[in-house]
Amino acid sequence: MECTRCGACCVAPDIAALDKPLGMRCPHLTPENLCSVYDRRPQVCRSYEPDEVCKLIEAPTLEERVQKYLALFGLSAEAEATRQTGCASMRQARGTKP
């Protein structure tokens, strides 16, 4: 499966290598849903391969795709709590020390 560059994988999951919390937009994701550090992106991003989840979360907007992703994995409430508290980092959202 080929990447559609929808941006959902850069928003929905938490990304420890970037200290990016669940449901929060990666700071390196451009308005065009492209990676601004593509050549230097962490290994977890490099090894990501589009799969059936990409098809399951298809939707017209990034917000809708993210919501579908979070619901698919039962993470909607956790992501909403993270958004409500405005956590700037994954460590802060998880309540762990650096």
Secondary structure, DSSP 8 states (H G I E B T S, - for coil): ------SGGGTSS-BGGGTB-TTS--TTB-TTS-BTTGGG--HHHHH----HHHHHT--SSHHHHHHHHHHHTT-HHHHHHHHHHT-SSHHHHHT---
